[in-house]
């Protein structure tokens, strides 16, 4: 059996609701019904649906108006329009309102299932493409675009719950040196290693992202004590990683840490700027102490 969807079926005729519901239930889907657009909106507010199938001509609110209202709440919701009034309504009219599929009554069961399955396959493909566009291809972490979306939500939640956040701006030292001496393949290997260390150190609920190049960020809930504990754990994980490197370099990072106080909120851009400035101050200090930005001869330096 394939993927199971939760589907809202909207039609003022009970016979059509039963017909469509039986067809889809036999395919393993969960179906909920509504008599008209107003009732459908009420059910949408109470439940999450994977798709909506709606008649056009209905009392209270027709299917076209319903489609437009539904898409205000979820622009990606797959909606299939049905109608027996093809003289008055066309596929173009339905698609223009935001529906993804259109089918004329009466319809055959095979045709209906084919159209519904195509609509859901198309939606699944769009979701996969969207997910890819939000993931850093090399490390599998969130990319810069995804970070800003999630960070904005995190900050809004912080303001509501009055919980402080900690933003770490992390820059890998010496990536250019590694690329120049060992090649970009080795540089990519170390970037992946750092990404895995960050995933090992922080929780799944923390936002870990690669901003580009050798720059990473982590946003998490924090107290002063917790921040010290997690940074100690990160240093320990880096030291353990460095004991396993066979090349003449060691992984080293510079870190800037900035706290978000919900009582005095600032934008994510301002928070990044603060952490970035602190990271670069540390990096400038370290440059005078090392023969190259990467650390050599078995030493490690990942302090903040």
C-alpha positions in Angstrom: 0.0 0.0 0.0 1.2 3.5 -0.9 1.3 6.7 1.1 -1.9 7.4 3.2 -3.3 10.9 3.1 -5.9 12.7 5.2 -8.4 14.2 2.8 -11.3 16.7 3.2 -14.2 16.0 0.8 -16.6 18.9 0.3 -19.9 18.5 -1.6 -23.5 19.4 -0.8 -24.7 16.0 -2.2 -24.3 13.1 0.2 -24.1 10.6 -2.6 -21.0 12.3 -4.1 -19.3 12.5 -0.6 -19.9 8.8 -0.1 -18.7 7.9 -3.6 -15.5 9.8 -3.4 -14.9 8.8 0.2 -15.3 5.1 -0.6 -13.0 5.4 -3.6 -10.2 7.0 -1.5 -10.8 4.9 1.6 -10.2 1.7 -0.5 -6.8 3.2 -1.4 -5.9 3.5 2.3 -6.7 7.2 2.7 -8.5 8.8 5.7 -11.5 10.9 4.6 -13.4 13.6 6.3 -16.5 15.2 4.7 -18.2 18.7 4.8 -21.5 19.8 3.2 -20.3 23.2 2.1 -17.4 25.7 2.1 -18.3 27.2 5.5 -18.3 23.8 7.2 -15.0 22.9 5.3 -13.3 26.0 6.7 -14.4 25.1 10.2 -12.8 21.6 9.8 -9.6 23.0 8.3 -9.2 25.1 11.4 -9.5 22.0 13.6 -7.5 19.5 11.6 -4.5 19.3 9.3 -5.4 17.8 5.8 -3.0 16.7 3.0 -5.5 17.5 0.3 -9.0 18.9 -0.4 -11.5 17.7 -3.0 -14.4 20.1 -3.5 -17.5 20.6 -5.7 -18.0 24.0 -7.2 -21.7 24.7 -6.9 -22.6 24.6 -3.2 -24.8 26.8 -0.9 -23.1 29.1 1.7 -19.8 29.2 -0.1 -18.9 27.7 -3.5 -15.8 25.7 -4.3 -13.9 28.5 -6.0 -14.4 30.9 -3.1 -13.4 28.0 -0.7 -10.2 27.3 -2.7 -9.1 30.9 -2.4 -9.8 31.0 1.3 -7.9 27.7 1.9 -4.9 28.9 0.0 -4.7 32.0 2.3 -4.0 29.5 5.2 -1.8 27.1 3.2 -0.5 28.1 -0.3 0.8 24.6 -1.0 -2.4 22.7 -0.1 -3.4 20.4 -3.1 -7.0 21.1 -4.1 -9.0 19.2 -6.7 -12.2 20.7 -8.0 -15.2 18.7 -9.2 -18.3 20.0 -11.1 -21.2 18.8 -13.1 -21.8 22.3 -14.5 -19.1 22.3 -17.2 -21.0 24.8 -19.3 -20.6 27.4 -16.5 -17.3 26.3 -15.1 -14.1 25.3 -16.9 -10.8 23.8 -15.8 -9.2 27.2 -16.5 -11.6 28.8 -14.1 -10.7 26.2 -11.4 -7.0 26.4 -11.9 -7.1 30.2 -11.9 -8.7 30.1 -8.4 -5.7 28.0 -7.2 -6.9 24.4 -7.7 -4.3 21.9 -8.9 -6.8 19.5 -10.6 -10.2 19.6 -12.2 -12.6 16.8 -13.1 -16.1 16.9 -14.6 -19.0 14.9 -13.2 -19.9 12.2 -14.0 -16.4 10.7 -13.9 -15.1 7.1 -13.9 -13.3 5.8 -10.8 -10.1 5.1 -12.7 -10.0 8.6 -14.1 -10.6 10.1 -10.7 -7.9 8.0 -9.0 -5.4 8.8 -11.8 -6.0 12.6 -11.4 -5.8 12.5 -7.6 -2.6 10.4 -7.6 -1.0 12.8 -10.1 -1.9 15.8 -8.0 -0.3 14.2 -4.9 2.8 13.0 -6.8 3.3 16.5 -8.1 3.0 17.9 -4.6 5.5 15.4 -3.2 8.0 16.3 -5.9 7.6 20.0 -5.0 8.2 19.2 -1.3 11.3 17.3 -2.2 12.7 20.1 -4.3 11.9 22.6 -1.6 13.7 20.5 1.0 16.7 20.3 -1.3 16.7 24.1 -1.7 16.9 24.5 2.0 19.7 22.0 2.7 23.5 22.6 2.4 24.5 20.0 -0.2 28.0 19.3 1.2 27.2 18.9 4.9 23.5 18.1 5.1 22.9 21.0 7.5 20.4 23.8 7.0 21.6 26.3 4.5 21.6 30.1 4.9 18.1 30.5 3.5 16.6 27.9 5.9 18.5 29.4 8.9 16.8 32.8 8.5 13.3 31.2 8.2 13.9 29.0 11.3 15.7 31.7 13.3 12.8 34.1 12.8 10.4 31.5 14.3 12.8 30.7 17.1 13.1 34.4 18.1 9.3 34.9 18.0 8.9 31.8 20.3 11.6 33.2 22.6 9.8 36.5 23.0 6.5 34.6 23.9 8.2 32.2 26.3 10.7 34.8 27.8 13.5 32.3 27.3 17.0 33.5 26.2 18.8 32.3 23.1 22.4 31.8 22.4 23.8 32.3 18.9 27.2 30.9 18.0 29.0 32.2 14.9 31.6 29.6 14.1 34.4 30.0 11.5 36.8 27.2 10.6 40.4 28.4 10.8 42.8 27.6 8.0 40.4 26.2 5.3 42.3 28.0 2.5 45.6 26.6 3.8 44.2 23.1 3.8 42.8 23.5 0.3 46.1 24.9 -0.9 48.2 22.1 0.6 45.9 19.1 0.5 43.3 20.0 -2.1 39.7 20.9 -2.0 38.6 17.4 -1.5 40.4 17.4 1.9 38.9 20.8 2.7 35.4 19.4 2.0 36.2 16.4 4.2 37.1 18.7 7.1 34.0 20.8 6.6 31.9 17.7 6.8 33.8 16.7 9.9 33.0 20.0 11.6 29.4 19.7 10.6 29.2 16.2 12.2 30.8 17.5 15.3 28.2 20.3 15.6 25.4 17.7 15.1 27.0 15.5 17.8 27.4 18.5 20.2 24.1 20.2 20.0 20.5 19.0 20.2 18.1 18.2 17.4 16.0 21.1 18.4 18.9 23.5 18.0 19.2 25.3 14.6 22.6 24.3 13.1 23.4 25.8 9.7 26.2 26.3 7.2 26.1 29.9 6.1 28.5 29.3 3.3 32.2 28.6 2.9 33.8 27.9 6.3 31.1 29.7 8.3 28.5 27.9 10.5 25.9 29.1 13.0 24.1 27.5 15.9 21.0 29.0 17.6 19.7 27.4 20.8 17.9 28.1 24.1 20.5 29.1 26.7 21.4 29.9 30.2 24.9 31.1 31.1 25.6 27.7 32.7 24.3 25.7 29.8 26.3 27.8 27.4 29.5 27.0 29.2 28.7 23.3 29.3 27.9 23.1 25.6 31.1 25.0 24.6 33.2 22.6 26.8 31.6 19.7 25.1 32.3 21.2 21.6 36.0 21.7 22.6 36.2 18.1 23.8 34.7 16.8 20.6 37.1 18.8 18.5 40.1 17.5 20.5 38.9 13.9 20.1 38.5 14.5 16.3 42.0 15.9 16.1 43.5 12.8 17.6 42.3 10.9 14.6 43.6 13.2 11.9 46.7 11.8 10.1 47.5 14.9 8.1 49.8 17.8 9.3 47.0 20.0 10.5 44.4 20.1 13.2 40.8 21.3 13.1 40.6 24.7 14.7 37.6 27.1 15.0 37.0 30.7 16.0 33.7 31.3 17.8 31.7 34.4 18.6 28.8 34.0 21.0 25.9 36.5 21.3 22.8 36.2 23.6 19.3 37.1 22.6 17.4 38.6 25.5 13.6 38.5 24.9 13.2 41.5 27.2 15.3 43.6 24.9 14.7 41.9 21.5 16.8 42.6 18.4 16.6 41.3 14.9 18.4 38.2 13.8 20.6 40.3 11.5 21.8 42.4 14.5 22.3 39.2 16.6 24.4 37.7 13.8 26.4 40.9 13.5 27.3 40.9 17.2 28.4 37.2 17.1 30.3 37.8 13.8 32.2 40.7 15.3 33.2 38.7 18.4 34.3 35.8 16.2 36.5 38.0 14.0 38.1 39.6 17.1 39.1 36.2 18.3 40.4 35.2 14.8 42.6 38.4 14.6 44.1 37.6 18.0 44.9 34.0 17.0 46.5 35.0 13.7 49.4 36.6 15.5 50.1 33.3 17.4 50.0 30.7 14.5 52.3 30.1 11.5 49.1 29.6 9.4 45.4 29.8 10.3 45.2 26.1 10.7 47.0 24.6 13.8 50.0 22.4 13.3 52.3 20.1 15.2 49.5 18.4 17.1 48.3 21.5 18.8 44.6 22.4 19.0 42.9 25.7 19.4 39.1 25.9 19.5 38.6 28.2 22.3 36.1 31.0 22.5 
